[in-house]
Amino acid sequence: MADEKTYPMTEEGKVKLENELEDLKMVQRPKVIERIKIARSYGDLSENSEYESAKDEQSMLESRISTVEHMLQFAEVIDHSATDEDEVSVGKTVTFQEGADEPETYTIVGSAEADPMNGKISNDSPIAKGLLGHHKGEDVTIDIPSGDMAVKIVDVK
């Protein structure tokens, strides 16, 4: 059997996924089941839009439950003791500067935790891939879709 993909994540990210899974199973699933039950009571299912809507919601919910269970099964919580204090790795926050632009700060997380609008970028993103393994003070050239991006790593926490 082929090697399964692992999902690198912080301990915080794993806990967040575990909480989401519990909510999906213990809160959301019963709500959808109740909606289906109520919609069935309306009679003819062939023309029952409430029933169709509830079944669609159930399908999406079960799909998300399956996805989260899979991510948790193959979760790899990142251990920072294996990297230098000033080395960019998953779970660390890195500040870098491109030329004279304002410094940018991101926390590099696993794809399951990525939230760029809140400063969390996926380790699979071009910027993170270009920074991983480098150290504070290094000049790094990052290959991004629009070309190369030359940055200096200002800080790693």
Stockholm file with secondary structure:
# STOCKHOLM 1.0

chainA/1-157         MADEKTYPMTEEGKVKLENELEDLKMVQRPKVIERIKIARSYGDLSENSEYESAKDEQSMLESRISTVEHMLQFAEVIDHSATDEDEVSVGKTVTFQEGADEPETYTIVGSAEADPMNGKISNDSPIAKGLLGHHKGEDVTIDIPSGDMAVKIVDVK
#=GR chainA/1-157 SS CCCCCCEEECHHHHHHHHHHHHHIIIIIHHHHHHHHHHHHTTSCGGGCHHHHHHHHHHHHHHHHHHHHHHHHHTEEECCGGGSCTTBCCTTCEEEEECTTSCCEEEEEECTTTCBGGGTEEETTSHHHHHHTTCBTTCEEEEEETTEEEEEEEEEEC
#=GC SS_cons         CCCCCCEEECHHHHHHHHHHHHHIIIIIHHHHHHHHHHHHTTSCGGGCHHHHHHHHHHHHHHHHHHHHHHHHHTEEECCGGGSCTTBCCTTCEEEEECTTSCCEEEEEECTTTCBGGGTEEETTSHHHHHHTTCBTTCEEEEEETTEEEEEEEEEEC
//
